[in-house]
Amino acid sequence: MEGNQTDIKAAVRRLAKRFNETVSVKYANDAEQMAKQNAPWEDKTGDARKLIKGIVINEEDVIGFGISHRVEYGKYLERDGDGKYAILKPTIEALRSKYFELARKVFGGGL
């Protein structure tokens, strides 16, 4: 019985890795493009928009996607002005339900 549990855990880890290498990468890229296209600020240098990057989260028990600013002042765009210039959270919220729906189909209803 213990061997079967080990085999199942290993199979789930392989499936999660494969899911992350395909689906999470796609969603990270989609989030990056969506954020760049929909950023609500007016560009001055273009750096803030250009340096938004999609990221894949791949930790031992956590997989997923996200986006981040790669400019030092990105945190101010997100939090100042009552979120007037925020783009990271709205983008993730727009894509999250589709991502988790697909993950539920792959991994079952336990998510």
Buried (B, 14 or more C-beta within 10 A) or exposed (E): EEEEEEEEEEEEEEEBEEBBEEBBBBBBBBBBBBBBEEBEEEEEEEBBBEEBBBBBEBEEEEBBBBBBBEBEEBEEBBEEEEEEBBBBEBBBEBBBEEBEEBBEEEBEEEE
